[in-house]
Amino acid sequence: MILFHHARGLPMFAASRHPETGEPIMIYAGEQGYWPLAPDIDPEKFNRDIGATPAQVRAMEIGSMFGWEAPGSFVENHKEKP
C-alpha cells in the first residue's frame, strides 16, 4: 500500500477540517472516510509540520469522499497557490 501513496504523490495521512462542522479530522491515503482528531489540533499547522502541501490535502479530501480514482483525487489536478 505504501507504493500506492508514493506513486500518487500523496503523504500517508493528512489533517483537514470536516466540511460541515469544521472539526479537525485525519484522512489516510487510499482509505474512504475520515477519523476525528482532538479538537485542539490545528490541521493547517499539522500539515505544514509533516510537509503536506495544500494540493495534496485537497486531493486526499476528494479521494476520501468520492473515491481514489476520481479526477480530483490526483494531486496534479490541483494548482498550488503562490
Residue pairs with C-beta under 8 A, 6 or more apart in sequence:
1 30
2 12
4 29
4 30
5 11
5 12
5 29
5 30
8 29
8 59
8 73
8 74
8 75
9 56
9 75
9 76
10 29
10 56
10 59
10 60
10 63
10 75
11 29
11 50
11 51
11 52
11 56
11 60
12 28
12 29
13 26
13 27
13 28
13 29
13 50
14 26
14 27
14 29
14 46
14 47
14 50
14 52
14 56
14 57
14 60
15 24
15 25
15 26
15 27
15 37
15 41
15 43
15 44
15 46
15 47
15 57
16 24
16 25
16 26
16 27
16 34
16 43
16 57
16 60
16 61
17 23
17 24
17 25
17 43
18 24
18 25
18 34
19 61
23 36
23 37
23 39
24 36
24 37
24 38
24 39
24 41
24 42
24 43
24 46
25 34
25 35
25 36
25 37
25 43
26 34
26 35
26 36
26 37
27 34
27 35
27 57
27 60
27 61
27 63
27 64
28 35
28 64
29 60
29 63
29 68
30 63
30 68
31 64
32 64
32 67
33 64
34 64
37 43
47 53
47 54
47 57
53 75
53 80
54 78
54 80
54 81
55 75
55 78
55 79
55 80
56 75
58 72
58 78
59 72
59 73
59 74
59 75
59 77
59 78
60 73
62 70
62 72
62 73
63 70
63 72
63 73
66 72
66 73
67 73
71 77
72 78
